[in-house]
Amino acid sequence: MAASPPRRRRPASRLILPVAIALGALVLADTLAWGLAERRMDRFYAQWQAAQTAQGWRVAASPPSRGGWPFAAGLDLRAVSLADAGGLGWQADRVRLRVSLLHPLTLGIAAGGAQALLLGPAGRLPFTAARLALSVPFFPDARTPQAALVAVGVRADLPGGALVLGRLRAALAAPPALAVVASAANVTLPPAPGGTWPLGARIATVSLDAGLTGAVPPGKDPAAQARAWRAAGGRLAVRRLALTWGRLDLTAQATLGLDAALQPEGSGEVVLADPAALLDALAAGHAITPQVEATARVVVGLLAPPPKPGVTPDLHLPLTLKDHLLTVGGVPVARLPDWHWPSAP
């Protein structure tokens, strides 16, 4: 049998033109999408500035520069400052706004360099962060939080020493209902005034799940807004607060509102795990006197459930705040000062 003739291979040079056309079309499409996203970012930033100014905030920043091509569209800002009429706000050396072409419905905001919280007449609190990023959906809904915050390696130099926050994550929802779910870990406290912290200088974890049960009405007079919110049945629901700090293992829940004088009032419950070990740590750190320790152990013995073999019972303590007086387990522990609402600008 005669051998069949060999197949003729297509020269590789013939593939260059189709591949080049495809790559060119891809680059063109990416450039067009990037241009549209940049114009959208420009409009968003201008509208945001106008909205903040209309609400009484002062916004300052260098003229934005564009960047991020080919995978994102964004604006880079320098010397950013945001403050209200009372001097409360935030500053940052630089802020980067980004919209990824793969996630065009989410705005990413990253801050870098030296930063500071503006505290009005109290001054400013400078800090730095290895990472401080906020993501905001352009079209939030009931299932999507309006903002997600991630902070890593935050360091604030206080007069008594450094406060270091290892990690913070928070999900925030704004009007019509304000809610926050946040957790922090590895918080290192500055040196305690005049000694050491009786529970140690490191807070292992702290978490919060809270929200307002009613929408805060718009306006520029905080007292009037609070009065209208109270009249509509508004409440602050602390669904869960948890804290692990040395021998302190605490969880709490509470519902707070405002009385007729617009002062906070409410009730809740605190649960302490192994209260005897907590009293041991407080006594060893000289945070309580021997008389207070003895009284506390008697109260714990009266309020704690009957012990079970091999099980350390939790201590459930009711909380009440009324007429400025905070009681825990029916025992008055603190009298809060009057809360003065800021004046309308």
Buried (B, 14 or more C-beta within 10 A) or exposed (E): EEEEEEEEEEEEEEEEEEEEEEEEEEEEEBEEBBEEBBEBBBEBBEEEBEEBEEEEBEBEBEEBEBBBBEEBBBBBBBEBBBBBBBBBBBBBBBBBBBBBBEEBEBBBBBBBBEBBBBEBEEEBBBBBBEEBBBBBBEEBEEEEBBBBBBBBBBBBBEEEBEBBBBBBBBBBBEEEEBBBBBBBBBBBBBEBEEEEBBBBBBBBBBBBBBBBBBBBBEEEBBBEBBBBBBEEEBBBBBEBBBBBBBBBBBBBBBBBBBBEEBBBBBBBBBBBBBBBBBBBBBBEBEBBEEEEBEEBBEBBEEBBEEEEEEEEBBBEBEBBBEEBEBBBBEEEEEEEEEEEEEEEE
